[in-house]
Amino acid sequence: MRPVALVTGASRRLGRAFAEGIARAGYDVAVHFRSDPAAAAKAVAALGALGSRAEAFAADLREPGAPRRLVEAVLDRFGRLDLLVHSASPWLVKGVAEVSEDDWDAVASVGPRSAFFLSQAAAPALAEREGAILLVSDVAATKAWPKHVPHASAKAAIDSLVRNLAVALAPSVRVNGIAPGIVLPPADLPAATVEKLVGRTPLKRLVSVEDLVSAALFLAANRSITGQILAVDAGRGAV
């Protein structure tokens, strides 16, 4: 029987890239999405073409109880869970004076709050398979990004969760994080800005999706690594 992975935010961008890489690695995939069933259906079709049994699961992770209901739905459909990848994350660009309480709550609820409660709900099933949790962080967790304070704070909390959950869920479940650098920049981000950001990295390059996915698969498979946040950032974190 093939292993099963649940990937949140799997209908688009990095979440879909993680889902496709995981499918290529031999997993069946539960595709979580929030509000775009058409995008989720396309992701499911793409994963199916890779030989994966894939199904879409709608959930608004901002709602109380939604993380647990999502895990329960996946277990009801697939009967097992070997890997949880929490990739869903709102992208908010606002100065400090513009951030509202609703903005803050949206970022925190989909980010660290959902990461915790997804992990809590998934832990028993993952323990049965000596499975793994991968939480997607960001280089912003250790940097000052004045127009992304809720995002950066949420990712710093993700890093803390990785360390704490790794100890709390050991030895049966491994928990790691992956911190992307500049990868898949938003379409509305000016090219000059992207070029400037890339210029600050020691490797002078965007992070490739392939490199990020291969690092995620390495963390998911390696049975001697837990509690670690792996930066895949073209060296951005070193400067």
Backbone as numpy.savetxt, mean C-alpha at the origin, in Angstrom:
# Nx Ny Nz CAx CAy CAz Cx Cy Cz
-3.24 -25.36 -3.91 -4.09 -24.16 -3.91 -3.21 -22.92 -3.91
-3.54 -21.98 -4.77 -2.71 -20.77 -4.89 -2.87 -19.87 -3.67
-1.79 -19.19 -3.28 -1.90 -18.22 -2.20 -2.77 -17.04 -2.63
-3.30 -16.33 -1.65 -4.24 -15.23 -1.90 -3.69 -13.95 -1.28
-3.77 -12.87 -2.03 -3.37 -11.55 -1.54 -4.54 -10.59 -1.63
-4.67 -9.75 -0.63 -5.60 -8.62 -0.66 -4.78 -7.36 -0.84
-5.08 -6.60 -1.90 -4.38 -5.36 -2.18 -5.40 -4.23 -2.15
-5.20 -3.28 -1.24 -6.12 -2.14 -1.19 -5.69 -1.09 -2.21
-6.68 -0.37 -2.72 -6.41 0.62 -3.75 -5.86 0.00 -5.02
-6.32 -1.20 -5.33 -5.69 -1.99 -6.40 -6.26 -1.72 -7.78
-7.18 -0.78 -7.90 -7.79 -0.56 -9.21 -7.00 0.40 -10.08
-5.99 1.07 -9.50 -5.28 2.09 -10.29 -3.89 2.33 -9.73
-3.08 2.98 -10.51 -1.76 3.48 -10.15 -0.92 2.42 -9.42
-0.31 2.78 -8.30 0.61 1.85 -7.64 -0.10 0.61 -7.12
-1.32 0.79 -6.62 -2.05 -0.37 -6.14 -2.23 -1.41 -7.23
-2.58 -0.96 -8.42 -2.73 -1.92 -9.52 -1.39 -2.53 -9.90
-0.32 -1.74 -9.88 1.00 -2.28 -10.19 1.40 -3.37 -9.19
1.14 -3.12 -7.90 1.41 -4.14 -6.91 0.58 -5.39 -7.18
-0.70 -5.20 -7.50 -1.58 -6.34 -7.76 -1.09 -7.16 -8.94
-0.66 -6.50 -10.00 -0.19 -7.23 -11.18 1.11 -7.98 -10.87
2.02 -7.35 -10.13 3.24 -8.04 -9.76 2.98 -9.25 -8.90
2.05 -9.11 -7.97 1.69 -10.22 -7.09 1.03 -11.35 -7.88
0.19 -10.99 -8.85 -0.42 -12.00 -9.70 0.64 -12.76 -10.49
1.61 -12.05 -11.02 2.70 -12.71 -11.76 3.50 -13.66 -10.87
3.53 -13.34 -9.56 4.26 -14.18 -8.62 3.47 -15.42 -8.20
2.25 -15.58 -8.74 1.49 -16.80 -8.49 0.35 -16.69 -7.51
-0.03 -15.47 -7.15 -1.13 -15.28 -6.21 -2.45 -15.08 -6.93
-3.54 -15.50 -6.29 -4.85 -14.98 -6.61 -5.00 -13.66 -5.84
-5.79 -12.73 -6.40 -5.77 -11.37 -5.86 -7.18 -10.84 -5.62
-7.39 -10.34 -4.40 -8.60 -9.60 -4.07 -8.31 -8.12 -4.33
-9.04 -7.55 -5.26 -8.83 -6.17 -5.71 -9.77 -5.24 -4.96
-9.22 -4.49 -4.01 -10.06 -3.52 -3.31 -10.14 -2.22 -4.09
-11.33 -1.62 -4.11 -11.51 -0.29 -4.69 -12.56 0.44 -3.87
-12.61 1.76 -4.04 -13.59 2.56 -3.30 -14.74 3.02 -4.16
-14.46 3.65 -5.31 -15.54 4.36 -5.99 -15.55 4.21 -7.51
-14.70 3.36 -8.07 -14.62 3.26 -9.54 -14.70 1.79 -9.95
-15.92 1.25 -10.03 -16.06 -0.16 -10.39 -15.53 -0.48 -11.78
-15.58 0.49 -12.70 -15.07 0.23 -14.05 -13.56 0.00 -14.02
-12.84 0.84 -13.25 -11.40 0.65 -13.12 -11.08 -0.67 -12.44
-11.88 -1.03 -11.44 -11.66 -2.31 -10.75 -11.89 -3.48 -11.70
-12.91 -3.37 -12.55 -13.18 -4.44 -13.51 -12.04 -4.60 -14.51
-11.45 -3.49 -14.92 -10.30 -3.55 -15.82 -9.12 -4.22 -15.13
-8.92 -3.89 -13.86 -7.82 -4.50 -13.11 -8.04 -6.01 -12.97
-9.26 -6.40 -12.67 -9.58 -7.83 -12.55 -9.31 -8.55 -13.86
-9.71 -7.94 -14.98 -9.47 -8.55 -16.29 -7.98 -8.68 -16.57
-7.21 -7.66 -16.22 -5.77 -7.71 -16.45 -5.11 -8.79 -15.61
-5.55 -8.93 -14.38 -4.99 -9.96 -13.52 -5.39 -11.35 -14.01
-6.62 -11.47 -14.49 -7.05 -12.74 -15.05 -6.21 -13.15 -16.24
-5.82 -12.18 -17.06 -4.97 -12.47 -18.22 -3.58 -12.96 -17.79
-3.21 -12.64 -16.55 -1.92 -13.11 -16.01 -2.05 -14.47 -15.33
-3.24 -15.05 -15.37 -3.44 -16.38 -14.79 -3.93 -16.37 -13.37
-4.28 -15.19 -12.86 -4.71 -15.07 -11.47 -6.24 -15.11 -11.39
-6.75 -15.78 -10.39 -8.16 -15.62 -10.06 -8.26 -14.32 -9.29
-8.97 -13.37 -9.84 -9.07 -12.05 -9.23 -10.54 -11.65 -9.12
-10.87 -11.00 -8.02 -12.21 -10.50 -7.83 -12.13 -9.12 -7.18
-13.13 -8.29 -7.46 -13.16 -6.92 -6.95 -14.02 -6.84 -5.69
-13.58 -6.00 -4.76 -14.29 -5.79 -3.49 -14.37 -4.30 -3.23
-15.59 -3.79 -3.16 -15.79 -2.36 -2.89 -15.82 -2.11 -1.39
-15.12 -1.08 -0.96 -15.16 -0.69 0.45 -14.65 0.73 0.59
-15.36 1.53 1.35 -14.90 2.87 1.70 -14.22 2.76 3.05
-12.90 2.74 3.04 -12.14 2.48 4.26 -12.26 3.61 5.28
-12.87 4.72 4.89 -13.11 5.80 5.85 -14.22 5.45 6.82
-15.06 4.49 6.47 -16.22 4.15 7.29 -15.81 3.23 8.43
-16.32 3.47 9.63 -16.03 2.57 10.76 -16.44 1.13 10.42
-15.57 0.19 10.73 -15.86 -1.22 10.49 -15.56 -1.70 9.09
-15.29 -0.78 8.15 -15.08 -1.19 6.77 -13.85 -2.10 6.59
-12.73 -1.83 7.25 -11.59 -2.74 7.08 -11.90 -4.18 7.47
-12.56 -4.37 8.59 -12.89 -5.73 9.02 -13.87 -6.38 8.04
-14.87 -5.64 7.60 -15.83 -6.21 6.66 -15.15 -6.60 5.36
-14.18 -5.82 4.92 -13.46 -6.14 3.70 -12.70 -7.44 3.85
-11.97 -7.59 4.93 -11.21 -8.83 5.16 -12.16 -10.02 5.24
-13.25 -9.86 5.94 -14.22 -10.95 6.06 -14.79 -11.35 4.70
-15.07 -10.36 3.86 -15.59 -10.66 2.52 -14.57 -11.43 1.68
-13.30 -11.03 1.78 -12.25 -11.72 1.03 -12.10 -13.16 1.52
-12.11 -13.36 2.83 -11.98 -14.72 3.37 -13.19 -15.57 3.00
-14.37 -14.96 2.98 -15.57 -15.70 2.60 -15.50 -16.16 1.15
-14.90 -15.33 0.29 -14.81 -15.65 -1.14 -13.66 -16.59 -1.46
-12.50 -16.36 -0.85 -11.30 -17.12 -1.21 -10.95 -18.23 -0.22
-11.39 -18.10 1.03 -11.14 -19.16 1.99 -9.78 -19.11 2.67
-8.95 -18.18 2.30 -7.62 -18.06 2.91 -7.05 -16.67 2.60
-5.99 -16.32 3.32 -5.29 -15.07 3.04 -3.83 -15.26 3.42
-2.94 -14.96 2.46 -1.51 -15.15 2.66 -0.73 -13.83 2.69
-1.31 -12.78 2.10 -0.59 -11.51 2.00 -1.61 -10.37 2.00
-1.32 -9.36 2.82 -2.10 -8.12 2.84 -1.19 -6.99 2.42
-1.58 -6.26 1.38 -0.84 -5.08 0.94 -1.77 -3.88 1.05
-1.43 -2.96 1.94 -2.26 -1.76 2.11 -1.62 -0.61 1.36
-2.18 -0.34 0.19 -1.64 0.68 -0.71 -2.53 1.91 -0.80
-3.81 1.77 -0.47 -4.75 2.89 -0.60 -4.29 4.06 0.25
-4.34 5.26 -0.34 -3.91 6.46 0.38 -4.39 7.70 -0.35
-5.16 8.57 0.31 -5.58 9.82 -0.34 -4.37 10.72 -0.60
-4.46 11.53 -1.64 -3.38 12.47 -1.98 -3.94 13.87 -1.83
-3.50 14.58 -0.79 -4.02 15.90 -0.47 -2.91 16.93 -0.58
-3.14 17.96 -1.40 -2.16 19.04 -1.55 -2.81 20.32 -1.04
-2.45 20.74 0.17 -2.98 21.96 0.77 -1.96 22.53 1.73
-1.92 23.84 1.80 -1.10 24.47 2.82 -1.71 24.26 4.19
-0.92 24.46 5.23 -1.37 24.20 6.59 -2.66 24.97 6.91
-2.75 26.21 6.51 -3.92 27.03 6.84 -5.18 26.56 6.14
-5.05 25.76 5.09 -6.21 25.32 4.31 -6.74 23.96 4.73
-5.99 23.22 5.50 -6.38 21.85 5.86 -7.54 21.88 6.85
-8.60 21.14 6.53 -9.76 21.06 7.40 -9.70 19.79 8.25
-10.57 19.72 9.25 -10.66 18.51 10.05 -11.09 17.32 9.19
-11.99 17.55 8.25 -12.41 16.47 7.35 -11.24 15.98 6.50
-10.41 16.92 6.03 -9.23 16.52 5.26 -8.34 15.61 6.10
-8.06 16.05 7.31 -7.17 15.28 8.19 -7.75 13.90 8.46
-9.05 13.86 8.78 -9.68 12.58 9.11 -9.69 11.63 7.91
-9.88 12.17 6.70 -9.90 11.32 5.51 -8.55 10.65 5.29
-7.48 11.43 5.43 -6.14 10.88 5.23 -5.79 9.88 6.32
-6.10 10.24 7.57 -5.74 9.36 8.68 -6.57 8.08 8.70
-7.83 8.18 8.31 -8.70 6.99 8.38 -8.35 5.98 7.29
-8.04 6.44 6.10 -7.66 5.51 5.04 -6.24 5.01 5.22
-5.39 5.85 5.84 -3.99 5.48 6.04 -3.77 4.64 7.27
-3.26 5.21 8.37 -2.87 4.37 9.51 -4.03 3.69 10.22
-5.21 4.35 10.31 -6.31 3.67 10.99 -6.71 2.40 10.25
-6.87 2.49 8.93 -7.23 1.31 8.16 -6.11 0.28 8.18
-4.87 0.75 8.13 -3.74 -0.19 8.18 -3.81 -1.04 9.44
-4.11 -0.40 10.57 -4.19 -1.14 11.82 -5.35 -2.12 11.81
-6.53 -1.67 11.44 -7.70 -2.53 11.56 -7.76 -3.60 10.46
-7.19 -3.31 9.30 -7.03 -4.38 8.30 -6.09 -5.46 8.85
-4.99 -5.03 9.44 -4.02 -5.98 9.99 -4.64 -6.78 11.13
-5.37 -6.10 12.00 -6.03 -6.79 13.11 -6.98 -7.87 12.61
-7.78 -7.51 11.59 -8.76 -8.46 11.07 -8.11 -9.61 10.30
-7.02 -9.30 9.61 -6.37 -10.31 8.77 -5.42 -11.21 9.53
-4.96 -10.78 10.70 -3.89 -11.49 11.41 -4.19 -12.97 11.65
-5.38 -13.37 12.11 -5.59 -14.81 12.34 -5.45 -15.65 11.08
-6.02 -15.18 9.97 -5.91 -15.93 8.72 -4.47 -15.95 8.21
-3.78 -14.82 8.33 -2.39 -14.76 7.90 -1.52 -15.68 8.75
-1.80 -15.75 10.04 -1.01 -16.60 10.93 -1.12 -18.07 10.54
-2.28 -18.47 10.05 -2.45 -19.86 9.62 -1.51 -20.22 8.47
-1.11 -19.21 7.67 -0.27 -19.45 6.49 1.15 -18.93 6.68
1.47 -18.46 7.90 2.74 -17.77 8.13 2.93 -16.69 7.06
1.89 -15.88 6.94 1.83 -14.89 5.87 2.48 -13.58 6.25
2.19 -12.56 5.44 2.89 -11.29 5.58 1.95 -10.11 5.34
2.32 -8.99 5.93 1.65 -7.71 5.73 2.67 -6.74 5.17
2.28 -6.00 4.14 3.13 -4.96 3.57 2.35 -3.65 3.58
2.83 -2.69 4.33 2.19 -1.37 4.40 3.00 -0.39 3.55
2.30 0.34 2.70 2.98 1.27 1.80 3.16 2.61 2.50
4.40 2.97 2.74 4.76 4.22 3.37 5.12 5.23 2.29
6.06 6.11 2.56 6.46 7.15 1.62 7.71 7.81 2.18
8.55 8.31 1.32 9.70 9.07 1.81 9.25 10.30 2.60
8.00 10.72 2.38 7.46 11.87 3.12 7.41 11.61 4.62
7.43 10.35 5.03 7.36 10.03 6.45 8.53 10.60 7.23
9.65 10.83 6.58 10.85 11.33 7.26 11.31 12.68 6.72
10.45 13.34 5.93 10.80 14.63 5.34 9.77 15.69 5.74
10.14 16.94 5.58 9.18 18.03 5.78 8.57 18.39 4.44
7.28 18.13 4.30 6.53 18.48 3.09 5.41 19.42 3.51
5.64 20.73 3.52 4.68 21.68 4.11 3.31 21.70 3.45
3.21 21.29 2.19 1.90 21.25 1.54 1.26 19.87 1.58
1.86 18.98 2.35 1.35 17.61 2.46 1.42 17.13 3.90
1.13 18.01 4.86 1.33 17.65 6.26 0.47 16.46 6.69
-0.84 16.39 6.36 -1.61 15.19 6.75 -1.03 13.91 6.15
-0.62 13.98 4.88 -0.04 12.81 4.21 1.25 12.38 4.89
2.15 13.33 5.12 3.44 13.00 5.73 3.25 12.45 7.13
2.33 13.02 7.89 2.07 12.55 9.25 1.48 11.15 9.24
0.58 10.91 8.29 -0.03 9.57 8.19 1.02 8.52 7.84
1.94 8.87 6.96 2.97 7.90 6.57 3.97 7.66 7.71
4.23 8.69 8.52 5.07 8.48 9.70 4.39 7.50 10.66
3.07 7.61 10.78 2.33 6.67 11.61 2.39 5.25 11.02
2.35 5.15 9.70 2.49 3.84 9.05 3.83 3.21 9.44
4.90 3.99 9.43 6.22 3.46 9.81 6.20 2.92 11.24
5.55 3.65 12.14 5.44 3.19 13.52 4.63 1.91 13.61
3.56 1.82 12.84 2.75 0.60 12.83 3.56 -0.60 12.36
4.40 -0.41 11.35 5.22 -1.52 10.86 6.04 -2.10 12.01
6.71 -1.24 12.76 7.57 -1.73 13.84 6.75 -2.39 14.95
5.65 -1.76 15.32 4.86 -2.29 16.42 4.12 -3.58 16.06
3.52 -3.60 14.88 2.80 -4.81 14.46 3.75 -5.97 14.21
4.96 -5.66 13.73 5.93 -6.73 13.50 6.23 -7.49 14.78
6.31 -6.76 15.90 6.56 -7.41 17.19 5.29 -8.06 17.72
4.17 -7.35 17.61 2.92 -7.85 18.17 2.42 -9.11 17.47
2.66 -9.23 16.18 2.13 -10.36 15.42 3.15 -11.47 15.19
4.38 -11.26 15.65 5.40 -12.30 15.53 5.05 -13.48 16.47
5.49 -14.69 16.16 6.36 -15.05 15.04 5.60 -15.52 13.80
4.27 -15.50 13.85 3.50 -16.13 12.77 3.27 -15.23 11.56
3.32 -13.91 11.77 3.04 -12.97 10.68 4.19 -11.96 10.60
4.72 -11.77 9.42 5.76 -10.76 9.21 5.12 -9.47 8.72
5.65 -8.33 9.19 5.10 -7.02 8.83 6.25 -6.12 8.39
6.16 -5.61 7.18 7.17 -4.70 6.66 6.51 -3.54 5.93
7.31 -2.53 5.65 6.83 -1.38 4.89 7.72 -1.11 3.71
7.16 -0.44 2.72 7.94 -0.02 1.57 7.67 1.46 1.34
8.74 2.24 1.17 8.62 3.69 1.05 9.06 4.14 -0.33
8.12 4.36 -1.23 8.49 4.80 -2.57 9.01 6.23 -2.58
9.88 6.49 -3.53 10.28 7.85 -3.83 9.39 8.41 -4.92
9.99 9.08 -5.88 9.22 9.73 -6.95 8.88 8.68 -8.00
7.64 8.22 -7.97 7.18 7.20 -8.89 5.76 7.55 -9.32
5.47 7.42 -10.61 4.15 7.77 -11.15 3.68 9.14 -10.64
4.40 10.21 -10.97 3.99 11.54 -10.52 2.57 11.87 -10.99
1.81 12.63 -10.21 0.47 13.01 -10.64 0.50 13.70 -12.00
-0.53 13.45 -12.81 -0.56 13.99 -14.17 -0.54 15.52 -14.19
-1.07 16.14 -13.12 -1.12 17.60 -13.10 0.13 18.24 -12.50
1.13 17.43 -12.17 2.37 17.98 -11.64 3.24 18.43 -12.81
3.61 19.71 -12.85 4.37 20.21 -13.99 5.68 19.42 -14.21
6.02 19.26 -15.47 7.24 18.51 -15.81 8.47 19.14 -15.17
8.50 20.48 -15.10 9.66 21.15 -14.51 9.79 20.81 -13.03
8.66 20.65 -12.35 8.69 20.28 -10.94 9.21 18.86 -10.77
8.73 17.97 -11.63 9.21 16.58 -11.57 10.72 16.54 -11.81
11.17 17.28 -12.81 12.60 17.30 -13.13 13.41 17.82 -11.94
12.90 18.82 -11.27 13.60 19.38 -10.10 13.68 18.36 -8.98
12.58 17.64 -8.73 12.56 16.63 -7.69 13.52 15.48 -8.01
13.50 15.04 -9.26 14.40 13.97 -9.68 15.85 14.42 -9.53
16.12 15.69 -9.83 17.47 16.21 -9.73 18.03 16.17 -8.33
17.16 16.10 -7.33 17.62 16.06 -5.94 18.02 14.65 -5.50
17.70 13.65 -6.31 18.03 12.28 -5.92 19.45 11.94 -6.37
20.20 11.19 -5.59 21.55 10.81 -6.00 21.59 10.07 -7.34
20.56 9.26 -7.63 20.56 8.49 -8.88 19.99 9.26 -10.06
19.46 10.47 -9.82 18.94 11.33 -10.89 17.93 10.62 -11.78
16.99 9.91 -11.14 16.00 9.18 -11.94 14.72 9.00 -11.14
13.62 8.87 -11.88 12.38 8.43 -11.27 12.55 6.99 -10.80
11.83 6.64 -9.77 11.77 5.24 -9.36 10.88 4.50 -10.36
11.37 3.40 -10.88 10.56 2.64 -11.83 9.55 1.79 -11.06
8.38 1.64 -11.66 7.35 0.80 -11.05 7.87 -0.62 -10.88
8.62 -1.10 -11.86 9.14 -2.47 -11.80 10.06 -2.65 -10.60
10.92 -1.65 -10.32 11.81 -1.76 -9.17 11.03 -1.75 -7.87
9.99 -0.96 -7.81 9.19 -0.89 -6.60 8.46 -2.22 -6.36
7.88 -2.76 -7.41 7.13 -4.01 -7.27 8.07 -5.16 -6.91
9.24 -5.20 -7.52 10.16 -6.29 -7.20 10.61 -6.22 -5.74
10.77 -5.00 -5.22 11.12 -4.85 -3.80 9.98 -5.33 -2.91
8.75 -5.03 -3.29 7.59 -5.47 -2.52 7.51 -6.99 -2.48
7.74 -7.63 -3.62 7.70 -9.09 -3.68 8.81 -9.70 -2.84
9.98 -9.06 -2.84 11.09 -9.53 -2.01 10.69 -9.52 -0.53
10.10 -8.42 -0.07 9.69 -8.34 1.32 8.59 -9.34 1.65
7.69 -9.56 0.70 6.61 -10.51 0.94 7.13 -11.94 1.06
8.23 -12.25 0.37 8.71 -13.62 0.31 9.77 -13.94 1.34
10.54 -12.95 1.76 11.69 -13.23 2.64 11.22 -13.50 4.06
11.50 -14.69 4.57 10.99 -15.12 5.87 11.86 -14.69 7.04
12.92 -13.95 6.77 13.80 -13.50 7.84 13.77 -11.99 8.04
12.84 -11.31 7.38 12.75 -9.85 7.50 11.38 -9.47 8.06
11.38 -8.71 9.13 10.15 -8.14 9.66 10.49 -6.85 10.39
9.52 -5.94 10.44 9.69 -4.68 11.14 10.53 -3.66 10.40
10.72 -3.84 9.10 11.60 -2.98 8.33 10.81 -2.13 7.34
11.28 -0.92 7.10 10.74 -0.05 6.05 11.82 0.11 5.00
11.57 -0.43 3.82 12.54 -0.40 2.73 12.26 0.80 1.83
13.19 1.73 1.75 13.05 2.88 0.88 13.49 2.51 -0.52
12.60 2.72 -1.48 12.93 2.52 -2.89 12.75 3.90 -3.52
13.80 4.72 -3.42 13.63 6.16 -3.61 14.74 6.83 -4.42
15.53 6.04 -5.14 16.65 6.56 -5.92 17.62 7.35 -5.03
17.66 7.00 -3.75 18.59 7.63 -2.83 18.09 8.90 -2.18
16.82 9.27 -2.41 16.30 10.55 -1.89 16.44 10.64 -0.38
16.22 9.54 0.32 16.26 9.56 1.78 17.65 9.78 2.36
18.68 9.66 1.52 20.04 9.78 2.01 20.54 11.22 1.99
19.77 12.13 1.38 20.23 13.51 1.26 19.24 14.48 1.90
